[in-house]
Amino acid sequence: MVSSSPIPLYELFSITKLTAQSEHIKAGNILINLFGPDIFRFSRYNQDGNIPDGMGKINILRPDIIDEDYLYLLLNSYRYPISWDRNKAIHRTTIEYRLLYHESIPLPKLPIQKEIVQVFQKANRLLDMRLKSDSLMQQTFNTIFISFFGDPVQNPKGFNIVPLSDAVAINPSKKGISVPDDLSAPYIKMEDLLEEGYLLSDYRRVREMLEGSYSYFANGDVLFPTSSPSLENGKGCVITGLAQDISFGSREFAVLRPISDVTHAFWIHRLLSLPSSRKYAAQFLTGSTVRRRISASFIKSWRVPVPPFELQKEFADVIYSMNMIRQSQSFAKERLVQLLDFAQNNFL
């Protein structure tokens, strides 16, 4: 299935710097960033037109032994990292082949490469379908929310406007929790938090979590991300299905606990998932460009219109089943992404 000996990369392709007037480039060609923070990141040219500054084109030298789509998969795989010299700026029209001398790769026969590409293409089409379905479901949630309560920015129904700290308990205290010393509970990291739901991949001793600086939450609580880019990306969920009704997690999200007969978890979650809510909160992100956050004081003072509790319950009854469906879709999408990454980084 693979070549008898690894083939040097410089025998497979070269790299040419492009200009806005570059010719001989078409949709599907592999591009590489030559400058800036994304240096040596690979992408595909998807339309005819001007070329962004600082881009290079991958020129296939041996189309008889390497498929262009397969090469693109390889270049984006961590299994064969290319030993680029990232400390030297590149100003040449054509990058010298010496930059490609450091790596060699084994290659399957060309027909096998094409079969592998077809499998990845089918998986990516499925992922695209899941993404579109997820987007439509989110739009449906937003529409139903507006039909029940109106736009919270305009508050057309005149609901009482209060600070969020009057509508929910924010980051409930761990004091008073009594559990067996040997009990383990889920620990949810920011990367485990999805656009709908969460992954359970890590369990830790509750006693250790109680003594550390971790968020604490239980069934019925709402997780809201406080850092970029998760806040802008729409992550968040209502916690359900915890066997021991206790879990812990990162300090990068706020825990919002509904107040009995005042607020409902699904109403809180949907209110804070609205694009207008995320856009508003993003204005108050502070810190470095790498990791910006909203402060606890902002969350407490965030003023929101609170509908009657009975109306919130009616809304929750309507969207509960839809929420479970979207949660399942979110899990499936995340698992598919993980499977694709694993396959690309381990089997190519």
C-alpha positions as CSV (number, residue, x, y, z in Angstrom):
1,M,0.0,0.0,0.0
2,V,2.8,2.5,0.7
3,S,6.0,3.3,-1.1
4,S,9.0,1.1,-0.4
5,S,10.9,4.0,1.1
6,P,9.8,7.5,2.3
7,I,9.8,10.2,-0.4
8,P,11.4,13.6,0.3
9,L,8.9,16.5,0.2
10,Y,11.0,18.5,-2.2
11,E,10.5,15.8,-4.8
12,L,6.7,16.1,-4.4
13,F,6.1,19.8,-4.5
14,S,7.6,23.3,-4.6
15,I,6.3,26.6,-3.3
16,T,6.0,29.8,-5.3
17,K,5.2,33.3,-3.9
18,L,2.0,34.7,-5.4
19,T,1.1,38.3,-6.3
20,A,-2.3,39.9,-6.9
21,Q,-1.6,39.5,-10.6
22,S,-0.5,35.9,-10.4
23,E,-1.7,33.7,-13.2
24,H,-2.0,29.9,-13.5
25,I,-4.0,29.6,-10.3
26,K,-7.4,28.1,-10.1
27,A,-10.0,27.0,-7.6
28,G,-8.8,24.0,-5.5
29,N,-5.1,24.9,-5.7
30,I,-3.3,24.6,-2.3
31,L,-2.1,27.9,-0.8
32,I,0.3,28.6,2.0
33,N,0.6,31.7,4.2
34,L,4.2,33.0,4.0
35,F,4.0,35.9,6.5
36,G,2.3,36.9,9.7
37,P,0.7,34.9,12.6
38,D,-0.7,32.3,10.2
39,I,2.7,31.6,8.5
40,F,2.8,28.1,7.0
41,R,-0.9,27.5,7.3
42,F,-2.4,25.7,4.4
43,S,-5.7,26.4,2.7
44,R,-7.5,25.9,-0.7
45,Y,-8.1,28.7,-3.2
46,N,-11.9,28.6,-3.6
47,Q,-12.5,31.2,-6.3
48,D,-11.0,33.0,-9.2
49,G,-9.9,36.6,-8.4
50,N,-7.2,38.5,-6.5
51,I,-4.8,36.7,-4.3
52,P,-4.4,37.8,-0.6
53,D,-1.1,39.3,0.2
54,G,1.6,37.0,1.5
55,M,0.4,33.8,-0.1
56,G,2.3,31.0,-1.8
57,K,1.1,28.3,-4.1
58,I,2.0,24.6,-3.8
59,N,3.2,23.3,-7.2
60,I,2.8,19.5,-7.6
61,L,5.9,18.1,-9.1
62,R,5.0,14.4,-9.2
63,P,1.3,14.1,-10.1
64,D,2.0,10.5,-11.0
65,I,2.6,9.5,-7.4
66,I,0.8,12.2,-5.3
67,D,-2.8,13.3,-5.5
68,E,-3.3,17.0,-4.8
69,D,-6.3,16.4,-2.4
70,Y,-4.3,13.8,-0.5
71,L,-1.3,16.1,-0.2
72,Y,-3.6,18.8,1.3
73,L,-4.7,16.3,3.9
74,L,-1.1,15.4,4.7
75,L,0.0,19.1,5.0
76,N,-2.8,19.7,7.5
77,S,-1.9,16.5,9.5
78,Y,0.2,16.6,12.7
79,R,1.6,13.2,11.9
80,Y,4.2,14.6,9.5
81,P,5.0,18.1,10.8
82,I,7.1,20.0,8.3
83,S,10.3,21.5,9.8
84,W,9.9,25.0,8.6
85,D,12.3,27.7,9.7
86,R,9.8,30.0,11.3
87,N,12.4,32.5,12.5
88,K,13.4,33.7,9.0
89,A,11.2,36.0,6.9
90,I,10.7,34.8,3.4
91,H,11.1,37.4,0.7
92,R,12.0,35.3,-2.3
93,T,9.7,34.8,-5.3
94,T,10.3,31.1,-5.1
95,I,11.2,29.4,-1.8
96,E,14.3,27.4,-1.9
97,Y,13.9,23.6,-1.9
98,R,16.2,23.4,1.1
99,L,13.1,24.2,3.3
100,L,11.6,20.9,2.2
101,Y,14.7,18.8,2.7
102,H,13.9,18.0,6.4
103,E,10.9,15.8,5.8
104,S,10.1,12.6,4.0
105,I,6.8,10.7,3.9
106,P,5.6,7.2,2.9
107,L,2.9,7.3,0.2
108,P,0.2,4.8,-0.6
109,K,-0.3,4.0,-4.3
110,L,-2.2,6.7,-6.2
111,P,-5.5,4.8,-6.3
112,I,-5.4,4.2,-2.6
113,Q,-4.8,7.9,-2.0
114,K,-7.9,8.8,-4.1
115,E,-10.0,6.3,-2.0
116,I,-8.8,7.9,1.2
117,V,-9.6,11.3,-0.1
118,Q,-13.2,10.2,-1.0
119,V,-13.7,8.9,2.5
120,F,-12.6,12.3,4.0
121,Q,-14.7,14.2,1.5
122,K,-17.8,12.2,2.5
123,A,-17.2,12.8,6.2
124,N,-16.7,16.5,5.6
125,R,-19.9,16.8,3.6
126,L,-21.7,15.1,6.5
127,L,-20.1,17.6,8.9
128,D,-21.2,20.5,6.7
129,M,-24.8,19.1,6.8
130,R,-24.6,18.9,10.6
131,L,-23.4,22.5,10.8
132,K,-26.2,23.7,8.6
133,S,-28.8,21.8,10.6
134,D,-27.3,23.2,13.8
135,S,-27.5,26.7,12.5
136,L,-31.2,26.3,11.4
137,M,-32.1,24.9,14.8
138,Q,-30.5,27.8,16.6
139,Q,-32.4,30.2,14.3
140,T,-35.6,28.3,15.3
141,F,-34.9,28.7,19.0
142,N,-34.3,32.4,18.5
143,T,-37.6,32.8,16.6
144,I,-39.6,31.0,19.3
145,F,-37.9,33.0,22.0
146,I,-38.8,36.3,20.3
147,S,-42.4,35.1,19.7
148,F,-42.8,34.5,23.4
149,F,-41.0,37.4,24.9
150,G,-40.2,39.9,22.2
151,D,-36.7,41.3,21.5
152,P,-35.1,41.7,25.0
153,V,-33.2,44.8,23.7
154,Q,-36.5,46.5,22.9
155,N,-38.6,44.8,25.7
156,P,-41.9,45.5,23.8
157,K,-43.9,43.7,26.5
158,G,-42.7,45.8,29.3
159,F,-41.3,43.1,31.5
160,N,-39.6,44.2,34.7
161,I,-35.9,44.9,34.1
162,V,-33.5,43.8,36.8
163,P,-29.7,43.1,37.2
164,L,-28.9,39.5,36.3
165,S,-27.8,39.0,40.0
166,D,-31.5,39.5,41.0
167,A,-32.7,36.9,38.5
168,V,-30.1,34.1,39.2
169,A,-27.6,33.0,41.8
170,I,-24.2,33.6,40.1
171,N,-21.4,31.1,40.8
172,P,-23.0,29.4,43.8
173,S,-20.8,28.7,46.8
174,K,-19.4,25.2,47.4
175,K,-19.8,25.6,51.2
176,G,-22.2,23.2,52.8
177,I,-21.8,20.5,50.2
178,S,-21.7,17.1,51.9
179,V,-20.5,14.1,49.8
180,P,-18.6,10.9,50.5
181,D,-14.8,11.3,50.5
182,D,-14.3,8.8,47.7
183,L,-16.9,10.2,45.3
184,S,-15.8,11.2,41.8
185,A,-17.6,13.7,39.7
186,P,-17.3,15.1,36.2
187,Y,-14.9,18.0,35.6
188,I,-15.8,20.1,32.6
189,K,-13.1,22.1,30.8
190,M,-13.9,25.0,28.5
191,E,-13.1,22.8,25.5
192,D,-15.7,20.3,26.7
193,L,-18.4,23.0,26.6
194,L,-20.3,22.9,23.2
195,E,-22.7,25.3,21.5
196,E,-25.3,23.1,23.0
197,G,-24.4,20.7,25.8
198,Y,-21.1,19.4,27.1
199,L,-18.8,16.4,26.9
200,L,-18.0,14.3,30.0
201,S,-14.4,13.1,29.5
202,D,-12.8,13.8,32.9
203,Y,-13.7,12.7,36.4
204,R,-12.0,13.9,39.6
205,R,-12.3,13.4,43.3
206,V,-15.0,15.7,44.7
207,R,-13.0,16.4,47.8
208,E,-10.1,17.8,45.8
209,M,-12.5,19.9,43.7
210,L,-14.1,21.4,46.8
211,E,-10.7,22.4,48.1
212,G,-9.6,24.0,44.8
213,S,-10.6,27.1,42.9
214,Y,-13.1,25.5,40.6
215,S,-16.7,26.3,39.4
216,Y,-19.3,24.2,41.0
217,F,-22.7,23.3,39.4
218,A,-25.6,20.9,39.5
219,N,-28.5,19.8,37.4
220,G,-30.6,22.7,36.3
221,D,-27.7,25.3,36.3
222,V,-26.7,27.2,33.3
223,L,-23.1,27.5,32.1
224,F,-22.2,30.8,30.3
225,P,-18.7,31.4,28.9
226,T,-16.9,34.5,30.1
227,S,-13.8,34.4,27.8
228,S,-13.2,34.9,24.1
229,P,-13.7,33.3,21.7
230,S,-16.1,30.9,23.4
231,L,-18.4,33.8,24.3
232,E,-18.7,35.0,20.7
233,N,-19.0,31.4,19.4
234,G,-22.2,30.7,21.2
235,K,-21.0,28.1,23.7
236,G,-23.2,27.4,26.7
237,C,-25.8,24.9,28.0
238,V,-28.2,23.8,30.7
239,I,-26.7,21.2,32.9
240,T,-28.8,18.0,32.9
241,G,-28.2,14.3,33.5
242,L,-25.6,14.4,36.2
243,A,-25.9,11.1,38.1
244,Q,-24.7,12.5,41.4
245,D,-26.2,16.0,40.8
246,I,-22.8,17.6,41.2
247,S,-20.0,18.6,38.9
248,F,-17.1,21.0,38.7
249,G,-15.3,22.9,36.0
250,S,-13.2,25.7,34.6
251,R,-13.4,29.3,36.0
252,E,-13.7,30.4,32.4
253,F,-17.5,30.1,32.5
254,A,-20.0,31.5,34.9
255,V,-22.5,29.3,36.7
256,L,-26.0,30.8,36.7
257,R,-28.5,29.1,39.1
258,P,-32.2,29.9,38.5
259,I,-34.1,31.3,41.5
260,S,-37.2,29.2,42.4
261,D,-40.4,30.6,40.9
262,V,-38.5,33.5,39.4
263,T,-36.5,32.2,36.6
264,H,-36.3,29.0,34.5
265,A,-33.0,27.5,33.3
266,F,-34.1,27.2,29.6
267,W,-35.3,30.8,29.6
268,I,-31.9,32.0,31.0
269,H,-29.9,29.9,28.6
270,R,-31.9,31.0,25.5
271,L,-31.9,34.7,26.6
272,L,-28.1,34.7,26.9
273,S,-27.6,32.6,23.7
274,L,-29.3,35.2,21.5
275,P,-26.9,36.9,19.1
276,S,-27.9,40.3,20.5
277,S,-26.9,39.1,24.0
278,R,-23.6,37.7,22.9
279,K,-22.8,40.9,20.9
280,Y,-23.7,43.1,23.9
281,A,-21.5,41.0,26.3
282,A,-18.6,41.0,23.8
283,Q,-18.4,44.8,24.1
284,F,-17.2,44.4,27.7
285,L,-14.4,41.9,27.1
286,T,-11.2,43.1,28.5
287,G,-7.6,41.9,28.6
288,S,-5.0,40.7,26.1
289,T,-6.0,39.8,22.5
290,V,-5.1,36.2,23.3
291,R,-7.5,35.8,26.2
292,R,-10.1,38.4,26.8
293,R,-12.8,38.1,29.5
294,I,-15.9,39.7,30.9
295,S,-15.8,40.5,34.6
296,A,-17.9,39.1,37.4
297,S,-19.2,42.6,38.1
298,F,-20.4,43.0,34.5
299,I,-22.4,39.7,34.7
300,K,-23.9,40.8,38.0
301,S,-25.0,44.2,36.7
302,W,-26.2,43.0,33.3
303,R,-29.8,44.3,33.2
304,V,-32.3,41.9,31.6
305,P,-36.1,41.9,31.3
306,V,-37.6,39.1,33.3
307,P,-41.0,37.7,32.1
308,P,-43.5,36.0,34.5
309,F,-42.3,32.6,35.6
310,E,-45.4,30.9,34.2
311,L,-44.6,32.2,30.7
312,Q,-41.0,31.0,31.1
313,K,-42.2,27.5,32.0
314,E,-44.5,27.5,29.0
315,F,-41.6,28.4,26.8
316,A,-39.4,25.7,28.4
317,D,-42.1,23.1,27.7
318,V,-42.2,24.1,24.0
319,I,-38.5,23.9,23.4
320,Y,-37.5,21.1,25.8
321,S,-37.7,18.3,23.2
322,M,-36.0,20.5,20.5
323,N,-33.3,21.3,23.0
324,M,-32.5,17.6,23.5
325,I,-32.4,17.1,19.8
326,R,-30.0,19.9,19.3
327,Q,-27.9,18.7,22.2
328,S,-27.6,15.2,20.5
329,Q,-26.7,17.0,17.2
330,S,-24.0,19.0,19.0
331,F,-22.6,15.8,20.5
332,A,-22.6,14.0,17.1
333,K,-21.0,17.0,15.4
334,E,-18.2,17.2,18.0
335,R,-17.5,13.4,17.8
336,L,-17.3,13.6,14.0
337,V,-14.8,16.5,14.2
338,Q,-12.7,14.5,16.7
339,L,-12.9,11.4,14.5
340,L,-11.8,13.3,11.4
341,D,-8.9,14.9,13.4
342,F,-7.8,11.5,14.8
343,A,-8.0,9.8,11.4
344,Q,-6.1,12.6,9.7
345,N,-3.3,12.7,12.3
346,N,-2.9,8.9,12.7
347,F,-3.7,7.1,9.5
348,L,-2.4,9.3,6.7
